[in-house]
């Protein structure tokens, strides 16, 4: 996987890393200063790394959705047909959030929310006043990736923040503050006390919550191909059944989601879904799209070897129908074991050795290039302002040692353990978030509504 960024001296750097079932290894970084990052240039960087590792050891190349990266990925597939190019799931979901944010009604709500937060946090007196009425801080607007604006809205909807804002604007201290008597101050009061403003925020958060769940799953190490296909379909299905949102608005959001999913989808996503044991009951009747992706995967995996394709199809039929004895034992149908797909195939896949090998290769694959971005913090800690005379070659060596030493240390402490994200982890995080959310109830809602009616 590969991704680019700029260091503290504004030099454009391209990181290349390799991820597998036991962790992520830093391979190299390239200083692209003075270079035009064309498709051919990116292809050359990736080609050198693939030849160094060995093409037979590479399953996929994962990058973001820039045009030059997409074309370079296609050039990799043309050079080595058995290697797949996949787009970064996190980047696709971030683009999905941006698309939703461009919808007219969502854009208007974000604009009002930003106006409220900036007005309160810009002045020390208003911020101190807010902190007096709220136990939770406001999240300031920022033009960062990964759906920050919608996390900001979710924080704004928290009862501690929402209640604090409402208590503040009806308090005597607010009325005596000269900033509240300005035109902007009066506009902020009307926004905060407007019930439709909070209702629209609630709609946006409801729509974005399923997307955030998939994003959090995809962004963690060990989030494999076997989960993304089904989780994305569940995400779209959950959005379809949201109540209290106009059908026309939902149709617009659903169209945006389908467009981004079409862009993200690759044969590896479908194959990961087909070979993940937890979805085995769902693949009894494979639809045309899944079947096409499955056939493309085995043809590229076998390099067109028809007899080996036939063996894989026969073994897949045995896996699907549980004809082999290893698939019939009670432990093979234990859901707790089926969540760990790689371990499951290592334990119960002996009767279908060719399919087992393919399944482990596919299910070991990550779905995004976020590890390259997490590596930026290592660069930043090494190449500080006090050490900005370090050349890129020296920084690369230090980052190589630091990053890979962390992986070695983890293996020494825990052993060679598989890193695999599961649906249980995602559900547990969601439950933890719910437990952390402290609700203050609606004790003052009636008072706020009366004051809002009076102000109108």
C-alpha positions as a printed Julia matrix, in Angstrom:
456×3 Matrix{Float64}:
   0.0     0.0     0.0
   1.15    3.5    -0.77
   0.19    7.08    0.08
   1.76   10.52   -0.25
   2.11   13.53    2.04
   4.4    16.51    2.79
   6.88   16.62    5.68
   7.82   19.57    7.95
  10.04   21.04    5.21
   7.18   20.77    2.69
   8.93   17.98    0.78
   6.5    15.61   -0.98
   7.04   12.09    0.37
   5.56    8.81   -0.88
   5.41    5.98    1.66
   5.29    2.33    0.6
   4.38   -0.34    3.16
   3.46   -4.02    3.1
   0.66   -5.4     5.24
  -0.15   -9.01    5.97
  -2.0   -11.07    8.55
   0.6   -10.53   11.29
   1.25   -6.79   10.94
   2.53   -4.0     8.71
   6.12   -3.54    7.54
   7.62   -0.24    6.45
   9.43   -0.77    3.14
  10.6     2.6     1.86
   9.8     6.27    1.4
  10.62    8.28   -1.69
  11.33   12.01   -1.76
   9.53   13.2    -4.9
  10.79   16.8    -4.74
  11.17   18.19   -8.24
   9.38   15.21   -9.73
   6.05   15.24  -11.52
   4.01   12.49   -9.85
   2.73   11.06  -13.1
   1.22    7.62  -13.53
   4.53    6.35  -14.94
   6.5     7.71  -11.97
   4.18    6.09   -9.4
   4.2     2.85  -11.39
   8.02    2.83  -11.32
   8.07    3.25   -7.51
   5.62    0.38   -7.05
   7.31   -1.81   -9.64
  10.67   -1.56   -7.86
   9.06   -2.6    -4.57
   7.1    -5.49   -6.14
  10.23   -6.84   -7.84
  12.09   -6.56   -4.53
   9.41   -8.53   -2.65
   8.6   -10.89   -5.49
   5.43  -10.62   -7.61
   4.21  -14.03   -6.43
   4.14  -12.7    -2.85
   1.95   -9.68   -3.7
  -1.83  -10.04   -3.8
  -2.91   -6.42   -4.25
  -1.75   -2.82   -4.4
  -3.9    -0.37   -2.42
  -3.81    3.39   -3.01
  -6.16    6.36   -2.9
  -8.45    7.55   -5.68
  -6.29   10.15   -7.43
  -6.36    9.72  -11.2
  -2.61    9.09  -11.48
  -2.82    6.41   -8.76
  -5.74    4.7   -10.5
  -3.93    4.55  -13.84
  -0.72    3.37  -12.13
  -2.76    0.6   -10.47
  -4.13   -0.46  -13.85
  -0.56   -0.55  -15.18
   0.38   -2.88  -12.3
  -2.53   -5.2   -13.2
  -1.43   -5.2   -16.84
   2.16   -6.02  -15.89
   1.17   -8.74  -13.4
  -2.41   -9.98  -13.99
  -2.42  -11.93  -10.7
  -1.99   -8.68   -8.7
  -5.14   -6.65   -8.02
  -5.41   -2.9    -7.69
  -7.89   -1.79   -5.0
  -8.88    1.66   -3.89
  -8.5     2.7    -0.26
 -11.8     2.06    1.54
 -11.28    4.91    4.01
 -10.61    7.37    1.21
 -13.74    6.24   -0.66
 -15.85    6.65    2.5
 -14.33   10.07    3.08
 -15.34   11.05   -0.45
 -18.81    9.74    0.36
 -18.98   12.07    3.35
 -17.86   14.96    1.17
 -20.58   14.14   -1.36
 -23.22   14.11    1.39
 -21.86   17.4     2.7
 -22.41   18.97   -0.73
 -26.16   18.25   -0.6
 -27.93   21.6    -0.29
 -29.84   20.91    2.94
 -26.81   19.29    4.63
 -24.54   22.15    3.55
 -26.91   24.71    5.06
 -27.01   22.89    8.41
 -23.21   22.54    8.5
 -22.89   26.26    7.75
 -25.19   27.2    10.67
 -23.46   24.78   13.06
 -20.05   26.16   12.11
 -21.3    29.72   12.66
 -22.48   28.83   16.19
 -19.26   27.06   17.17
 -16.95   29.73   15.73
 -18.9    32.52   17.44
 -18.61   30.84   20.87
 -15.02   29.58   20.64
 -13.59   32.73   19.04
 -13.93   34.87   22.19
 -12.6    33.88   25.6
 -15.59   35.28   27.5
 -18.23   33.36   25.49
 -16.16   30.17   25.65
 -15.76   30.49   29.43
 -19.49   31.1    29.7
 -20.24   27.96   27.66
 -17.93   25.86   29.83
 -19.86   27.06   32.86
 -23.06   25.53   31.46
 -21.62   22.43   29.72
 -19.5    19.52   30.94
 -18.32   18.7    27.41
 -16.21   20.77   25.05
 -17.2    21.92   21.58
 -15.33   20.48   18.6
 -13.99   23.3    16.46
 -14.52   23.11   12.67
 -11.58   21.77   10.71
 -10.97   20.87    7.07
  -9.55   17.44    7.83
 -10.46   14.1     6.31
 -12.41   11.21    7.75
 -15.78   12.85    8.33
 -14.67   15.36   10.94
 -17.58   17.68   10.18
 -20.1    14.98   10.96
 -18.3    14.01   14.15
 -18.53   17.7    15.05
 -22.31   17.6    14.49
 -22.61   14.44   16.57
 -20.73   16.16   19.39
 -23.01   19.2    19.03
 -26.06   16.94   19.38
 -24.78   15.49   22.66
 -27.2    16.44   25.45
 -24.42   18.0    27.49
 -23.4    20.32   24.64
 -26.91   20.96   23.33
 -28.3    21.58   26.81
 -25.34   23.75   27.72
 -25.85   25.95   24.66
 -29.54   26.4    25.37
 -29.01   27.14   29.05
 -26.3    29.62   28.19
 -28.32   31.73   25.7
 -31.27   32.07   28.11
 -29.11   32.88   31.11
 -28.82   36.31   32.72
 -25.06   36.3    32.13
 -25.59   35.95   28.37
 -28.17   38.74   28.31
 -25.8    41.1    30.13
 -22.9    40.32   27.73
 -22.55   43.03   25.09
 -21.67   40.42   22.41
 -25.17   38.96   22.68
 -26.71   42.27   21.63
 -24.99   42.34   18.24
 -26.76   41.23   15.08
 -24.62   38.06   14.93
 -25.25   37.32   18.61
 -29.01   37.54   18.12
 -28.72   35.27   15.07
 -26.78   32.7    17.15
 -29.57   32.7    19.76
 -32.23   32.12   17.1
 -30.22   29.23   15.63
 -29.67   27.54   19.0
 -33.33   27.85   19.97
 -34.6    26.73   16.56
 -36.09   23.24   16.87
 -35.75   22.57   13.11
 -31.98   23.19   13.32
 -31.54   20.42   15.88
 -33.95   18.14   14.0
 -31.87   18.49   10.83
 -28.64   17.77   12.75
 -30.28   14.64   14.13
 -31.2    13.52   10.59
 -27.63   14.05    9.35
 -26.15   12.14   12.3
 -28.61    9.28   11.71
 -27.59    9.07    8.06
 -23.87    9.27    8.79
 -23.75    6.88   11.74
 -23.81    3.67    9.61
 -21.08    5.11    7.37
 -18.95    6.01   10.4
 -19.24    2.44   11.7
 -17.84    1.02    8.46
 -15.16    3.72    8.37
 -14.0     2.88   11.91
 -13.87   -0.8    11.02
 -11.96   -0.24    7.77
  -9.49    2.16    9.4
  -8.22   -0.32   11.96
  -5.36   -2.74   11.39
  -6.63   -6.2    10.57
  -9.81   -5.03    8.8
  -9.81   -7.58    6.0
 -11.57   -7.92    2.67
 -14.02  -10.43    4.11
 -15.97   -7.79    6.04
 -16.16   -4.77    3.75
 -18.57   -6.18    1.14
 -21.28   -7.23    3.61
 -20.78   -4.25    5.94
 -21.18   -1.82    3.05
 -24.44   -3.45    1.98
 -25.66   -3.37    5.58
 -24.72    0.31    5.73
 -26.83    1.13    2.66
 -29.7    -1.01    3.95
 -29.61    0.75    7.33
 -29.7     4.15    5.63
 -32.71    3.02    3.56
 -34.72    2.28    6.73
 -34.03    5.52    8.58
 -37.26    7.06    9.82
 -38.18   10.76   10.08
 -36.24   11.58    6.9
 -37.95   12.55    3.67
 -37.92    9.8     1.03
 -36.55   12.15   -1.63
 -33.6    13.04    0.61
 -32.96    9.36    1.35
 -33.08    8.54   -2.36
 -30.44   11.19   -2.98
 -28.19    9.81   -0.23
 -28.72    6.24   -1.4
 -27.71    7.2    -4.95
 -24.5     8.78   -3.62
 -23.71    5.66   -1.55
 -24.24    3.33   -4.51
 -22.06    5.51   -6.72
 -19.15    5.38   -4.26
 -19.62    1.65   -3.63
 -19.44    1.01   -7.39
 -16.18    2.96   -7.44
 -14.75    1.01   -4.49
 -15.88   -2.5    -5.44
 -13.25   -4.94   -6.7
 -13.22   -8.73   -7.25
 -11.26   -9.13   -3.99
 -14.14   -7.63   -1.98
 -16.6   -10.13   -3.46
 -14.17  -13.05   -3.05
 -13.51  -12.09    0.57
 -17.27  -12.12    1.2
 -17.68  -15.51   -0.51
 -14.82  -17.15    1.41
 -15.49  -15.67    4.86
 -17.07  -18.51    6.9
 -19.46  -16.21    8.8
 -21.26  -15.42    5.52
 -21.4   -19.04    4.31
 -25.18  -19.26    4.68
 -25.58  -16.13    2.51
 -23.71  -17.55   -0.51
 -25.94  -20.52   -1.23
 -27.44  -18.57   -4.15
 -24.68  -16.34   -5.52
 -25.94  -13.51   -7.7
 -24.48  -12.66  -11.09
 -22.21   -9.86   -9.84
 -20.69  -12.0    -7.1
 -20.25  -14.94   -9.47
 -18.5   -12.75  -12.07
 -16.08  -11.38   -9.46
 -15.42  -14.88   -8.09
 -14.65  -16.25  -11.57
 -12.36  -13.33  -12.35
 -10.45  -13.88   -9.1
  -9.78  -17.57   -9.66
  -8.84  -17.0   -13.32
  -6.29  -14.34  -12.36
  -5.09  -16.32   -9.34
  -4.44  -19.45  -11.45
  -3.12  -17.41  -14.41
  -5.7   -19.08  -16.65
  -4.89  -22.66  -15.6
  -8.23  -24.34  -16.46
  -7.62  -27.64  -14.56
  -6.67  -25.73  -11.39
  -9.76  -23.51  -11.83
 -11.86  -26.68  -11.96
 -10.25  -27.98   -8.76
 -10.99  -24.67   -6.99
 -14.62  -24.74   -8.17
 -15.05  -28.32   -6.92
 -13.5   -27.47   -3.54
 -15.65  -24.37   -3.27
 -18.77  -26.45   -3.88
 -17.63  -28.82   -1.11
 -17.1   -25.83    1.21
 -20.48  -24.29    0.37
 -22.42  -27.53    0.82
 -20.23  -28.77    3.75
 -19.59  -32.1     2.04
 -16.14  -32.62    3.55
 -15.87  -34.04    7.05
 -13.71  -31.15    8.3
 -16.57  -28.73    7.56
 -19.14  -30.9     9.35
 -17.63  -30.99   12.83
 -19.59  -28.9    15.38
 -16.63  -26.6    16.07
 -16.55  -25.57   12.39
 -20.02  -24.08   12.8
 -19.25  -22.25   16.04
 -19.9   -18.53   15.32
 -17.16  -17.41   17.7
 -14.61  -19.34   15.63
 -16.12  -18.33   12.3
 -15.52  -14.64   13.09
 -11.75  -15.28   12.9
 -11.73  -16.26    9.24
  -8.0   -16.9     8.77
  -7.77  -19.11   11.87
 -10.93  -20.92   10.75
  -9.43  -21.81    7.36
  -6.13  -22.85    8.93
  -8.03  -25.16   11.3
 -10.79  -26.62    9.11
  -9.6   -26.13    5.52
  -7.3   -29.15    5.26
  -9.78  -31.13    3.11
  -9.74  -28.35    0.47
  -6.03  -27.38    0.32
  -6.15  -25.29   -2.86
  -9.18  -23.3    -1.73
  -7.63  -22.92    1.72
  -4.52  -21.32    0.23
  -6.6   -18.9    -1.85
  -8.88  -18.07    1.09
  -5.99  -17.25    3.41
  -4.35  -15.04    0.75
  -7.54  -13.06    0.14
  -8.74  -12.86    3.75
  -5.31  -11.67    4.9
  -5.62   -8.54    2.78
  -6.24   -5.13    4.28
  -8.81   -2.84    2.73
  -7.21    0.59    3.07
  -3.9     2.45    3.05
  -4.36    4.1     6.45
  -1.19    2.53    7.86
   0.8     4.78    5.55
  -0.91    7.8     7.07
  -0.38    6.6    10.63
   3.31    6.42    9.77
   3.38   10.19    9.21
   3.46   10.78   12.96
   6.71    8.82   13.16
   8.23   11.06   10.5
   7.01   14.16   12.36
   8.46   13.04   15.7
  11.87   12.35   14.13
  12.04   15.29   11.74
  11.2    18.14   14.13
  12.21   21.77   13.74
  15.26   21.14   15.93
  16.4    18.37   13.58
  15.36   19.77   10.24
  18.88   19.45    8.82
  18.4    15.7     8.51
  18.41   14.55    4.9
  15.56   12.43    3.63
  17.84    9.37    3.42
  18.66    9.62    7.13
  15.02   10.18    8.1
  13.93    7.18    6.0
  16.44    4.92    7.77
  15.34    6.11   11.22
  11.65    5.62   10.39
  12.4     2.2     8.9
  14.14    1.14   12.12
  11.5     2.62   14.46
   8.41    1.31   12.65
   9.68   -2.2    12.03
  11.24   -2.44   15.48
   7.77   -1.83   16.96
   6.45   -4.76   14.91
   9.32   -7.01   16.04
   8.81   -6.02   19.68
   5.11   -6.81   19.45
   5.85  -10.23   17.95
   8.37  -10.96   20.71
   5.91   -9.95   23.43
   2.77  -11.63   22.07
   4.13  -14.19   19.65
   3.24  -14.41   15.98
  -0.46  -13.6    16.48
  -2.91  -12.92   13.68
  -4.3    -9.39   13.58
  -7.88   -9.7    12.42
 -10.76   -7.29   12.99
 -14.21   -8.82   13.52
 -17.81   -7.65   13.58
 -17.79   -8.22   17.35
 -15.14   -5.5    17.7
 -17.28   -3.04   15.74
 -20.38   -3.86   17.8
 -18.4    -3.59   21.05
 -17.11   -0.13   20.09
 -20.66    0.97   19.33
 -21.88   -0.29   22.72
 -19.0     1.48   24.47
 -19.92    4.73   22.73
 -23.5     4.37   23.9
 -22.4     3.76   27.5
 -20.11    6.8    27.42
 -22.94    9.02   26.22
 -24.35   10.64   29.37
 -27.85   11.97   28.78
 -29.23   14.83   30.85
 -32.83   14.17   29.82
 -35.39   16.71   28.69
 -35.98   18.61   31.92
 -35.53   22.04   30.28
 -36.85   21.34   26.78
 -40.3    22.74   27.53
 -38.79   25.97   28.88
 -36.55   26.29   25.8
 -39.5    25.82   23.46
 -41.54   28.5    25.27
 -38.63   30.97   25.07
 -38.07   30.15   21.38
 -41.77   30.74   20.69
 -41.63   34.05   22.56
 -38.51   35.17   20.64
 -40.14   34.31   17.31
